[in-house]
Amino acid sequence: MRCLIQRVLESKVIVNNKTVGEINQGLLVFVGIGMNDTEKDVEWMANKIVNLRIFNDENGKMNKSIKDINGDVLIVSQFTLYGNAQKGNRPSFTKSAPPDIAENLYNLFIQKCEELVNKKVERGIFAADMKVHLINDGPVTIWLESHAN
């Protein structure tokens, strides 16, 4: 499982000219599900992200998590995080999970994040053509892989 996490002041996802998910200060999480990912990866990633201390404390140090600041979370599926362009110029996506498996794990990831932050998590629409708007805060961008742990 791969996630690209961005600390944002605000973010929204638009599908067919309609806003389907929108947050204020918090985390925008792009999530890719790999062909070997399991519920264990989902649990590890959800715990890691909601406890990641990347928000500033009163001294300006990154010491607070999304839970500490009661921030928002927007999760967007992005199978292209498994794109491999080492050979040729057209990326291969053979390491991404098949859509049915990926969608189930994506939904489980959202559910786990909601349980951990104890609030609704905003989301994009799985496999849709999405337009993502964001205002980075920092910028702070973190790359996580569950199999790297």
Backbone hydrogen bonds, N-H to C=O, Kabsch-Sander energy under -0.5 kcal/mol:
donor,donor_aa,acceptor,acceptor_aa,energy
2,R,32,G,-2.5
3,C,144,L,-2.6
4,L,30,F,-2.3
5,I,3,C,-0.6
5,I,142,I,-3.3
6,Q,28,L,-2.7
7,R,140,V,-2.5
8,V,6,Q,-0.5
8,V,26,G,-2.6
9,L,135,I,-2.8
10,E,135,I,-0.8
11,S,23,I,-1.8
12,K,133,H,-2.3
13,V,21,G,-2.7
14,I,131,K,-2.8
15,V,18,K,-2.7
18,K,15,V,-1.4
20,V,13,V,-2.7
21,G,13,V,-1.2
23,I,11,S,-2.9
26,G,8,V,-2.3
27,L,72,D,-2.5
28,L,6,Q,-2.6
29,V,27,L,-0.6
29,V,74,L,-3.3
30,F,4,L,-2.6
30,F,28,L,-0.6
31,V,29,V,-0.5
31,V,76,V,-2.8
32,G,2,R,-3.2
34,G,32,G,-0.5
35,M,95,K,-2.5
37,D,34,G,-1.7
42,V,38,T,-1.7
43,E,39,E,-2.6
44,W,40,K,-2.4
45,M,41,D,-2.8
46,A,42,V,-2.6
47,N,43,E,-2.3
48,K,44,W,-2.4
49,I,45,M,-2.7
50,V,46,A,-2.3
51,N,47,N,-1.2
52,L,48,K,-0.6
52,L,49,I,-0.9
54,I,52,L,-1.5
54,I,64,K,-0.9
55,F,64,K,-2.5
57,D,61,K,-2.4
60,G,57,D,-1.9
63,N,55,F,-1.8
63,N,61,K,-1.4
64,K,55,F,-2.7
67,K,50,V,-1.0
69,I,65,S,-1.6
70,N,67,K,-0.7
71,G,66,I,-2.2
72,D,25,Q,-2.6
74,L,27,L,-2.7
75,I,122,E,-2.2
76,V,29,V,-3.1
78,Q,31,V,-3.1
81,L,78,Q,-1.8
82,Y,79,F,-2.2
83,G,80,T,-1.9
84,N,92,S,-2.2
85,A,83,G,-0.5
92,S,84,N,-2.3
96,S,93,F,-1.6
97,A,33,I,-2.7
102,A,98,P,-2.9
103,E,99,P,-2.7
104,N,100,D,-1.6
105,L,101,I,-2.2
106,Y,102,A,-2.7
107,N,103,E,-2.5
108,L,104,N,-2.0
109,F,105,L,-2.4
110,I,106,Y,-2.1
111,Q,107,N,-2.3
112,K,108,L,-2.8
113,C,109,F,-2.5
114,E,110,I,-2.5
115,E,111,Q,-2.2
116,L,112,K,-2.2
117,V,113,C,-2.5
118,N,114,E,-1.4
119,K,114,E,-1.0
122,E,73,V,-2.3
124,G,75,I,-2.0
126,F,124,G,-0.5
128,A,125,I,-2.1
130,M,128,A,-1.0
131,K,14,I,-2.4
132,V,130,M,-0.5
133,H,12,K,-2.9
133,H,131,K,-0.5
135,I,10,E,-2.3
136,N,134,L,-0.5
137,D,7,R,-3.0
138,G,136,N,-0.6
142,I,5,I,-2.8
144,L,3,C,-2.7
146,S,1,M,-2.6
148,A,145,E,-1.1
149,N,146,S,-1.2
